[in-house]
Amino acid sequence: MNETIHRQAEAYRCRAEEARTKGDETRDQNCREALYRLANGYDRLADNLDRVASRNRDEDDATGT
């Protein structure tokens, strides 16, 4: 389960990087800001998934599973 969560978190980080790259390439300020906000959202999703995986890992360690 944690591997699946980890892969999803990494996928969100890749999407964030892609959005930042597109934001760096665009000349339209509004579009750039929107892409950066999108990238930050993907980073938050990835961070939340990391916390879930960590919590699951801690619970598994505590129960010995």
Distance bins in CASP14 RR format, pairs under 12 A and 6 or more apart:
PFRMAT RR
TARGET T0000
AUTHOR 0000-0000-0000
RMODE 2
METHOD distances of the structure
MODEL  1
1 7 0 0 0 0 0 1 0 0 0 0 0
1 8 0 0 0 0 0 1 0 0 0 0 0
1 49 0 0 0 0 0 1 0 0 0 0 0
1 52 0 0 0 0 1 0 0 0 0 0 0
1 53 0 0 0 0 1 0 0 0 0 0 0
1 55 0 0 0 0 0 1 0 0 0 0 0
1 56 1 0 0 1 0 0 0 0 0 0 0
1 57 0 0 0 0 1 0 0 0 0 0 0
1 59 0 0 0 0 0 1 0 0 0 0 0
1 60 0 0 0 0 1 0 0 0 0 0 0
1 65 0 0 0 0 0 1 0 0 0 0 0
2 8 0 0 0 0 0 1 0 0 0 0 0
2 9 0 0 0 0 0 1 0 0 0 0 0
2 49 0 0 0 0 1 0 0 0 0 0 0
2 50 0 0 0 0 0 1 0 0 0 0 0
2 51 0 0 0 0 0 1 0 0 0 0 0
2 52 0 0 0 0 1 0 0 0 0 0 0
2 53 1 0 1 0 0 0 0 0 0 0 0
2 54 0 0 0 0 1 0 0 0 0 0 0
2 55 0 0 0 0 1 0 0 0 0 0 0
2 56 1 0 1 0 0 0 0 0 0 0 0
2 57 1 0 1 0 0 0 0 0 0 0 0
2 58 0 0 0 0 0 1 0 0 0 0 0
2 59 0 0 0 0 0 1 0 0 0 0 0
2 60 0 0 0 0 1 0 0 0 0 0 0
2 61 0 0 0 0 0 1 0 0 0 0 0
2 65 0 0 0 0 0 1 0 0 0 0 0
3 9 0 0 0 0 0 1 0 0 0 0 0
3 10 0 0 0 0 0 1 0 0 0 0 0
3 49 0 0 0 0 0 1 0 0 0 0 0
3 53 0 0 0 0 1 0 0 0 0 0 0
3 56 0 0 0 0 0 1 0 0 0 0 0
3 57 0 0 0 0 0 1 0 0 0 0 0
4 10 0 0 0 0 0 1 0 0 0 0 0
4 11 0 0 0 0 0 1 0 0 0 0 0
4 49 0 0 0 0 1 0 0 0 0 0 0
4 52 0 0 0 0 0 1 0 0 0 0 0
4 53 0 0 0 0 1 0 0 0 0 0 0
4 56 0 0 0 0 0 1 0 0 0 0 0
5 11 0 0 0 0 0 1 0 0 0 0 0
5 12 0 0 0 0 0 1 0 0 0 0 0
5 45 0 0 0 0 0 1 0 0 0 0 0
5 46 0 0 0 0 0 1 0 0 0 0 0
5 47 0 0 0 0 0 1 0 0 0 0 0
5 48 0 0 0 0 1 0 0 0 0 0 0
5 49 1 0 1 0 0 0 0 0 0 0 0
5 50 0 0 0 0 1 0 0 0 0 0 0
5 51 0 0 0 0 1 0 0 0 0 0 0
5 52 1 0 1 0 0 0 0 0 0 0 0
5 53 1 0 1 0 0 0 0 0 0 0 0
5 54 0 0 0 0 1 0 0 0 0 0 0
5 55 0 0 0 0 0 1 0 0 0 0 0
5 56 1 0 0 1 0 0 0 0 0 0 0
5 57 0 0 0 0 1 0 0 0 0 0 0
6 12 0 0 0 0 0 1 0 0 0 0 0
6 13 0 0 0 0 0 1 0 0 0 0 0
6 46 0 0 0 0 1 0 0 0 0 0 0
6 49 1 0 0 1 0 0 0 0 0 0 0
6 50 1 0 0 1 0 0 0 0 0 0 0
6 52 0 0 0 0 0 1 0 0 0 0 0
6 53 1 0 1 0 0 0 0 0 0 0 0
6 54 0 0 0 0 0 1 0 0 0 0 0
6 56 0 0 0 0 0 1 0 0 0 0 0
6 57 0 0 0 0 0 1 0 0 0 0 0
7 13 0 0 0 0 0 1 0 0 0 0 0
7 14 0 0 0 0 0 1 0 0 0 0 0
7 46 0 0 0 0 0 1 0 0 0 0 0
7 49 0 0 0 0 1 0 0 0 0 0 0
7 50 0 0 0 0 0 1 0 0 0 0 0
7 53 0 0 0 0 0 1 0 0 0 0 0
8 14 0 0 0 0 0 1 0 0 0 0 0
8 15 0 0 0 0 0 1 0 0 0 0 0
8 42 0 0 0 0 0 1 0 0 0 0 0
8 45 0 0 0 0 1 0 0 0 0 0 0
8 46 0 0 0 0 1 0 0 0 0 0 0
8 48 0 0 0 0 0 1 0 0 0 0 0
8 49 1 0 1 0 0 0 0 0 0 0 0
8 50 0 0 0 0 0 1 0 0 0 0 0
8 52 0 0 0 0 1 0 0 0 0 0 0
8 53 0 0 0 0 1 0 0 0 0 0 0
9 15 0 0 0 0 0 1 0 0 0 0 0
9 16 0 0 0 0 0 1 0 0 0 0 0
9 42 0 0 0 0 1 0 0 0 0 0 0
9 43 0 0 0 0 1 0 0 0 0 0 0
9 44 0 0 0 0 0 1 0 0 0 0 0
9 45 1 0 0 1 0 0 0 0 0 0 0
9 46 1 0 1 0 0 0 0 0 0 0 0
9 47 1 0 0 1 0 0 0 0 0 0 0
9 48 0 0 0 0 1 0 0 0 0 0 0
9 49 1 0 1 0 0 0 0 0 0 0 0
9 50 1 0 1 0 0 0 0 0 0 0 0
9 51 0 0 0 0 1 0 0 0 0 0 0
9 52 0 0 0 0 1 0 0 0 0 0 0
9 53 1 0 0 1 0 0 0 0 0 0 0
9 54 0 0 0 0 0 1 0 0 0 0 0
10 16 0 0 0 0 0 1 0 0 0 0 0
10 17 0 0 0 0 0 1 0 0 0 0 0
10 42 0 0 0 0 0 1 0 0 0 0 0
10 43 0 0 0 0 0 1 0 0 0 0 0
10 45 0 0 0 0 0 1 0 0 0 0 0
10 46 1 0 0 1 0 0 0 0 0 0 0
10 49 0 0 0 0 1 0 0 0 0 0 0
10 50 0 0 0 0 1 0 0 0 0 0 0
10 53 0 0 0 0 0 1 0 0 0 0 0
11 17 0 0 0 0 0 1 0 0 0 0 0
11 18 0 0 0 0 0 1 0 0 0 0 0
11 42 0 0 0 0 1 0 0 0 0 0 0
11 45 0 0 0 0 1 0 0 0 0 0 0
11 46 0 0 0 0 1 0 0 0 0 0 0
11 49 0 0 0 0 1 0 0 0 0 0 0
12 18 0 0 0 0 0 1 0 0 0 0 0
12 19 0 0 0 0 0 1 0 0 0 0 0
12 38 0 0 0 0 0 1 0 0 0 0 0
12 39 0 0 0 0 1 0 0 0 0 0 0
12 40 0 0 0 0 0 1 0 0 0 0 0
12 41 0 0 0 0 1 0 0 0 0 0 0
12 42 1 0 1 0 0 0 0 0 0 0 0
12 43 1 0 0 1 0 0 0 0 0 0 0
12 44 0 0 0 0 1 0 0 0 0 0 0
12 45 1 0 1 0 0 0 0 0 0 0 0
12 46 1 0 1 0 0 0 0 0 0 0 0
12 47 0 0 0 0 1 0 0 0 0 0 0
12 48 0 0 0 0 1 0 0 0 0 0 0
12 49 1 0 0 1 0 0 0 0 0 0 0
12 50 0 0 0 0 1 0 0 0 0 0 0
13 19 0 0 0 0 0 1 0 0 0 0 0
13 20 0 0 0 0 0 1 0 0 0 0 0
13 39 0 0 0 0 1 0 0 0 0 0 0
13 40 0 0 0 0 0 1 0 0 0 0 0
13 41 0 0 0 0 0 1 0 0 0 0 0
13 42 1 0 0 1 0 0 0 0 0 0 0
13 43 1 0 0 1 0 0 0 0 0 0 0
13 44 0 0 0 0 0 1 0 0 0 0 0
13 45 0 0 0 0 1 0 0 0 0 0 0
13 46 1 0 1 0 0 0 0 0 0 0 0
13 47 0 0 0 0 1 0 0 0 0 0 0
13 49 0 0 0 0 1 0 0 0 0 0 0
13 50 0 0 0 0 1 0 0 0 0 0 0
14 20 0 0 0 0 0 1 0 0 0 0 0
14 21 0 0 0 0 0 1 0 0 0 0 0
14 39 0 0 0 0 0 1 0 0 0 0 0
14 42 0 0 0 0 1 0 0 0 0 0 0
14 43 0 0 0 0 0 1 0 0 0 0 0
14 45 0 0 0 0 0 1 0 0 0 0 0
14 46 0 0 0 0 1 0 0 0 0 0 0
15 21 0 0 0 0 0 1 0 0 0 0 0
15 22 0 0 0 0 0 1 0 0 0 0 0
15 35 0 0 0 0 0 1 0 0 0 0 0
15 38 0 0 0 0 1 0 0 0 0 0 0
15 39 1 0 0 1 0 0 0 0 0 0 0
15 40 0 0 0 0 0 1 0 0 0 0 0
15 41 0 0 0 0 1 0 0 0 0 0 0
15 42 1 0 1 0 0 0 0 0 0 0 0
15 43 0 0 0 0 1 0 0 0 0 0 0
15 44 0 0 0 0 0 1 0 0 0 0 0
15 45 0 0 0 0 1 0 0 0 0 0 0
15 46 0 0 0 0 1 0 0 0 0 0 0
16 22 0 0 0 0 0 1 0 0 0 0 0
16 23 0 0 0 0 0 1 0 0 0 0 0
16 35 0 0 0 0 1 0 0 0 0 0 0
16 36 0 0 0 0 1 0 0 0 0 0 0
16 37 0 0 0 0 0 1 0 0 0 0 0
16 38 1 0 0 1 0 0 0 0 0 0 0
16 39 1 0 1 0 0 0 0 0 0 0 0
16 40 1 0 0 1 0 0 0 0 0 0 0
16 41 1 0 0 1 0 0 0 0 0 0 0
16 42 1 1 0 0 0 0 0 0 0 0 0
16 43 1 0 1 0 0 0 0 0 0 0 0
16 44 0 0 0 0 1 0 0 0 0 0 0
16 45 0 0 0 0 1 0 0 0 0 0 0
16 46 1 0 0 1 0 0 0 0 0 0 0
16 47 0 0 0 0 0 1 0 0 0 0 0
17 23 0 0 0 0 0 1 0 0 0 0 0
17 24 0 0 0 0 0 1 0 0 0 0 0
17 35 0 0 0 0 0 1 0 0 0 0 0
17 36 0 0 0 0 0 1 0 0 0 0 0
17 38 0 0 0 0 0 1 0 0 0 0 0
17 39 1 0 0 1 0 0 0 0 0 0 0
17 40 0 0 0 0 0 1 0 0 0 0 0
17 42 0 0 0 0 1 0 0 0 0 0 0
17 43 0 0 0 0 1 0 0 0 0 0 0
17 46 0 0 0 0 0 1 0 0 0 0 0
18 24 0 0 0 0 0 1 0 0 0 0 0
18 25 0 0 0 0 0 1 0 0 0 0 0
18 35 0 0 0 0 1 0 0 0 0 0 0
18 38 0 0 0 0 1 0 0 0 0 0 0
18 39 0 0 0 0 1 0 0 0 0 0 0
18 42 0 0 0 0 1 0 0 0 0 0 0
19 25 0 0 0 0 0 1 0 0 0 0 0
19 26 0 0 0 0 0 1 0 0 0 0 0
19 31 0 0 0 0 0 1 0 0 0 0 0
19 32 0 0 0 0 0 1 0 0 0 0 0
19 33 0 0 0 0 0 1 0 0 0 0 0
19 34 0 0 0 0 1 0 0 0 0 0 0
19 35 1 0 1 0 0 0 0 0 0 0 0
19 36 1 0 0 1 0 0 0 0 0 0 0
19 37 0 0 0 0 1 0 0 0 0 0 0
19 38 1 0 1 0 0 0 0 0 0 0 0
19 39 1 1 0 0 0 0 0 0 0 0 0
19 40 0 0 0 0 1 0 0 0 0 0 0
19 41 0 0 0 0 1 0 0 0 0 0 0
19 42 1 0 0 1 0 0 0 0 0 0 0
19 43 0 0 0 0 1 0 0 0 0 0 0
20 26 0 0 0 0 0 1 0 0 0 0 0
20 32 0 0 0 0 1 0 0 0 0 0 0
20 33 0 0 0 0 0 1 0 0 0 0 0
20 34 0 0 0 0 0 1 0 0 0 0 0
20 35 1 0 0 1 0 0 0 0 0 0 0
20 36 1 0 0 1 0 0 0 0 0 0 0
20 37 0 0 0 0 0 1 0 0 0 0 0
20 38 0 0 0 0 1 0 0 0 0 0 0
20 39 1 0 1 0 0 0 0 0 0 0 0
20 40 0 0 0 0 1 0 0 0 0 0 0
20 41 0 0 0 0 0 1 0 0 0 0 0
20 42 0 0 0 0 1 0 0 0 0 0 0
20 43 0 0 0 0 1 0 0 0 0 0 0
21 32 0 0 0 0 0 1 0 0 0 0 0
21 35 0 0 0 0 1 0 0 0 0 0 0
21 36 0 0 0 0 0 1 0 0 0 0 0
21 38 0 0 0 0 0 1 0 0 0 0 0
21 39 0 0 0 0 1 0 0 0 0 0 0
22 28 0 0 0 0 0 1 0 0 0 0 0
22 31 0 0 0 0 1 0 0 0 0 0 0
22 32 0 0 0 0 1 0 0 0 0 0 0
22 34 0 0 0 0 0 1 0 0 0 0 0
22 35 1 0 1 0 0 0 0 0 0 0 0
22 36 0 0 0 0 1 0 0 0 0 0 0
22 38 0 0 0 0 1 0 0 0 0 0 0
22 39 0 0 0 0 1 0 0 0 0 0 0
23 29 0 0 0 0 0 1 0 0 0 0 0
23 30 0 0 0 0 0 1 0 0 0 0 0
23 31 1 0 0 1 0 0 0 0 0 0 0
23 32 1 0 1 0 0 0 0 0 0 0 0
23 33 0 0 0 0 1 0 0 0 0 0 0
23 34 0 0 0 0 1 0 0 0 0 0 0
23 35 1 0 1 0 0 0 0 0 0 0 0
23 36 1 0 0 1 0 0 0 0 0 0 0
23 37 0 0 0 0 0 1 0 0 0 0 0
23 38 0 0 0 0 1 0 0 0 0 0 0
23 39 0 0 0 0 1 0 0 0 0 0 0
24 31 0 0 0 0 0 1 0 0 0 0 0
24 32 1 0 0 1 0 0 0 0 0 0 0
24 35 0 0 0 0 1 0 0 0 0 0 0
24 36 0 0 0 0 1 0 0 0 0 0 0
24 39 0 0 0 0 0 1 0 0 0 0 0
25 31 0 0 0 0 1 0 0 0 0 0 0
25 32 0 0 0 0 1 0 0 0 0 0 0
25 35 0 0 0 0 1 0 0 0 0 0 0
26 32 1 0 1 0 0 0 0 0 0 0 0
26 33 0 0 0 0 1 0 0 0 0 0 0
26 34 0 0 0 0 1 0 0 0 0 0 0
26 35 1 0 0 1 0 0 0 0 0 0 0
26 36 0 0 0 0 0 1 0 0 0 0 0
28 34 0 0 0 0 1 0 0 0 0 0 0
28 35 0 0 0 0 1 0 0 0 0 0 0
29 35 0 0 0 0 0 1 0 0 0 0 0
29 36 0 0 0 0 0 1 0 0 0 0 0
30 36 0 0 0 0 0 1 0 0 0 0 0
30 37 0 0 0 0 0 1 0 0 0 0 0
31 37 0 0 0 0 0 1 0 0 0 0 0
31 38 0 0 0 0 0 1 0 0 0 0 0
32 38 0 0 0 0 0 1 0 0 0 0 0
32 39 0 0 0 0 0 1 0 0 0 0 0
33 39 0 0 0 0 0 1 0 0 0 0 0
33 40 0 0 0 0 0 1 0 0 0 0 0
34 40 0 0 0 0 0 1 0 0 0 0 0
34 41 0 0 0 0 0 1 0 0 0 0 0
35 41 0 0 0 0 0 1 0 0 0 0 0
35 42 0 0 0 0 0 1 0 0 0 0 0
36 42 0 0 0 0 0 1 0 0 0 0 0
36 43 0 0 0 0 0 1 0 0 0 0 0
37 43 0 0 0 0 0 1 0 0 0 0 0
37 44 0 0 0 0 0 1 0 0 0 0 0
38 44 0 0 0 0 0 1 0 0 0 0 0
38 45 0 0 0 0 0 1 0 0 0 0 0
39 45 0 0 0 0 0 1 0 0 0 0 0
39 46 0 0 0 0 0 1 0 0 0 0 0
40 46 0 0 0 0 0 1 0 0 0 0 0
40 47 0 0 0 0 0 1 0 0 0 0 0
41 47 0 0 0 0 1 0 0 0 0 0 0
41 48 0 0 0 0 1 0 0 0 0 0 0
42 48 0 0 0 0 0 1 0 0 0 0 0
42 49 0 0 0 0 0 1 0 0 0 0 0
43 49 0 0 0 0 0 1 0 0 0 0 0
43 50 0 0 0 0 0 1 0 0 0 0 0
44 50 0 0 0 0 0 1 0 0 0 0 0
44 51 0 0 0 0 0 1 0 0 0 0 0
45 51 0 0 0 0 0 1 0 0 0 0 0
45 52 0 0 0 0 0 1 0 0 0 0 0
46 52 0 0 0 0 0 1 0 0 0 0 0
46 53 0 0 0 0 0 1 0 0 0 0 0
47 53 0 0 0 0 0 1 0 0 0 0 0
47 54 0 0 0 0 0 1 0 0 0 0 0
48 54 0 0 0 0 0 1 0 0 0 0 0
48 55 0 0 0 0 0 1 0 0 0 0 0
49 55 0 0 0 0 0 1 0 0 0 0 0
49 56 0 0 0 0 0 1 0 0 0 0 0
50 56 0 0 0 0 0 1 0 0 0 0 0
50 57 0 0 0 0 0 1 0 0 0 0 0
51 57 0 0 0 0 0 1 0 0 0 0 0
51 58 0 0 0 0 0 1 0 0 0 0 0
52 58 0 0 0 0 0 1 0 0 0 0 0
52 59 0 0 0 0 0 1 0 0 0 0 0
53 59 0 0 0 0 0 1 0 0 0 0 0
53 60 0 0 0 0 0 1 0 0 0 0 0
54 60 0 0 0 0 0 1 0 0 0 0 0
54 61 0 0 0 0 0 1 0 0 0 0 0
55 61 0 0 0 0 0 1 0 0 0 0 0
55 62 0 0 0 0 0 1 0 0 0 0 0
56 62 0 0 0 0 0 1 0 0 0 0 0
56 63 0 0 0 0 0 1 0 0 0 0 0
56 65 0 0 0 0 0 1 0 0 0 0 0
57 63 0 0 0 0 0 1 0 0 0 0 0
57 64 0 0 0 0 0 1 0 0 0 0 0
57 65 0 0 0 0 0 1 0 0 0 0 0
58 64 0 0 0 0 0 1 0 0 0 0 0
58 65 0 0 0 0 0 1 0 0 0 0 0
59 65 0 0 0 0 1 0 0 0 0 0 0
END
